[in-house]
C-alpha cells in the first residue's frame, strides 16, 4: 500500500534510522545464536525498540516479523497504518482490516514469504500474546520456539541517545513531584496532589505514562500501590507520592514522602533507615557487580535496624521503554537476591526502598540512576529527606 505524500516516513520517529538498524542487526545476531530464523515480535516495548512504532492502540493485534535474513514485515491494523509510517523507517507493512482474523493474516504473510518452513520463534512470556492466539499459531505452524530473552538483554543497556531521553523524563518527574509536594495541605484531597503532579509533569514535557502515580494519605499509605481516591488530608498524617514521566516512551520515576505535622518516632526512624538503605544500594552500584549487590546492601541496612518484616520486596528494577501496565522494565532486570547478571555502564534503574507498617503508614525514597564507568549517576535533583509540613 502506498502512503500519501503528506505523511512522511519516519517524521515522528524517536531516533534516526541508523539507531534502529543497529538494534535489528544485534537482535539478528542473537536470533542466529538461538537457532531461530524468524521471530514474531508482539510486545509493544520490543516493537518500539526495534522499529520506533508507538501507539496507544496496541490493544489490537500488531506483530513485527523479523527474519535473520531479508526485510522485516509489520502486521498492523489499518487504523494504525499512518502512525506506523510516521514513526518507523520500515517499508513493508501488511495491513489487515477490522473484521479480518489477524492471526490468519499473519500466517498468510509467513506463507507468502516462504517462512513457514523456517524455525519460527515468539516471546512466550509476552503480556500481549493471548493463549488463544498462541494456540492458533501452534496449530498452524507446528512447534514454535521460545524467543523470550532474545531482545531484552539488548534493551537493558541504553545508548547515549536513550540515556538522554531518560534524563529528560527525570526532569519532568522533578517538576511533577515538586508540584505534588507543594500541593500538600490539610483540607486538600489526594486528587489535588495528583492533579498537580500530572499537570506539571505534562506541562514540563511528559507524554502519557506506563502506570499512574501512586499517591495516598493517612492510613491508606500503609497499603502498597495505593492510588488516589479523593481522601481529604488531615493534620498529623503521612502522605506518600510516587510517579513516573515519559519522553519518547522512555521513563524515569521518583518516590518521596511527606508528613503533615510531626511524625511518630517509629516513622522517623524508618524514614532515616530508608535514606541509609537507598544510599547503601547506590554505593554498591558499579560495573561488574551483580544485580543482587545493591539489594543485599540495602537489605543489610534494613535488617540491622530491625525492619526486615517491613521490607518484603526487591530493591529496584530496570527502567526504559514502557507502555501500560508498567512504568518499569522489571521483567528485564531486578535488583534482588539471586540475580547474578552483571551491572554494565548504560543500565538504568529505579531504586525505591520503602518501609511500612501495613494499614498505618509507609515512608520511602527513591532515585532513578544510570550505571557509569565508575559507579552511578543520579538523574533527579530533588532533596531526599521526609518533607515536614
C-alpha positions, 0 to 999 in steps of 0.5 A, a space after each residue: 500500500 502506498 502512503 500519501 505524500 503528506 505523511 512522511 516516513 519516519 517524521 515522528 520517529 524517536 531516533 534516526 534510522 541508523 539507531 534502529 538498524 543497529 538494534 535489528 542487526 544485534 537482535 539478528 545476531 542473537 536470533 542466529 545464536 538461538 537457532 531461530 530464523 524468524 521471530 514474531 515480535 508482539 510486545 509493544 516495548 520490543 516493537 518500539 525498540 526495534 522499529 520506533 512504532 508507538 501507539 496507544 492502540 496496541 490493544 489490537 493485534 500488531 506483530 513485527 516479523 523479523 527474519 535473520 535474513 531479508 526485510 522485516 514485515 509489520 502486521 498492523 491494523 489499518 487504523 494504525 497504518 499512518 502512525 506506523 509510517 510516521 514513526 518507523 523507517 520500515 517499508 513493508 507493512 501488511 495491513 489487515 482490516 477490522 473484521 479480518 482474523 489477524 492471526 490468519 493474516 499473519 500466517 498468510 504473510 509467513 506463507 507468502 514469504 516462504 517462512 513457514 518452513 523456517 524455525 519460527 520463534 515468539 516471546 512466550 512470556 509476552 503480556 500481549 500474546 493471548 493463549 488463544 492466539 498462541 494456540 492458533 499459531 501452534 496449530 498452524 505452524 507446528 512447534 514454535 520456539 521460545 524467543 523470550 530473552 532474545 531482545 531484552 538483554 539488548 534493551 537493558 543497556 541504553 545508548 547515549 541517545 536513550 540515556 538522554 531521553 531518560 534524563 529528560 523524563 527525570 526532569 519532568 518527574 522533578 517538576 511533577 513531584 515538586 508540584 505534588 509536594 507543594 500541593 500538600 495541605 490539610 483540607 486538600 484531597 489526594 486528587 489535588 496532589 495528583 492533579 498537580 503532579 500530572 499537570 506539571 509533569 505534562 506541562 514540563 514535557 511528559 507524554 502519557 505514562 506506563 502506570 499512574 502515580 501512586 499517591 495516598 494519605 493517612 492510613 491508606 499509605 500503609 497499603 502498597 500501590 495505593 492510588 488516589 481516591 479523593 481522601 481529604 488530608 488531615 493534620 498529623 498524617 503521612 502522605 506518600 507520592 510516587 510517579 513516573 514521566 515519559 519522553 519518547 516512551 522512555 521513563 524515569 520515576 521518583 518516590 518521596 514522602 511527606 508528613 503533615 505535622 510531626 511524625 511518630 518516632 517509629 516513622 522517623 526512624 524508618 524514614 532515616 533507615 530508608 535514606 541509609 538503605 537507598 544510599 547503601 544500594 547506590 554505593 554498591 552500584 558499579 560495573 561488574 557487580 551483580 544485580 543482587 549487590 545493591 539489594 543485599 546492601 540495602 537489605 543489610 541496612 534494613 535488617 540491622 535496624 530491625 525492619 526486615 518484616 517491613 521490607 518484603 520486596 526487591 530493591 529496584 528494577 530496570 527502567 526504559 521503554 514502557 507502555 501500560 501496565 508498567 512504568 518499569 522494565 522489571 521483567 528485564 532486570 531486578 535488583 534482588 537476591 539471586 540475580 547474578 547478571 552483571 551491572 554494565 555502564 548504560 543500565 538504568 534503574 529505579 531504586 525505591 526502598 520503602 518501609 511500612 507498617 501495613 494499614 498505618 503508614 509507609 515512608 520511602 525514597 527513591 532515585 532513578 540512576 544510570 550505571 557509569 564507568 565508575 559507579 552511578 549517576 543520579 538523574 533527579 535533583 530533588 532533596 531526599 529527606 521526609 518533607 515536614 509540613 
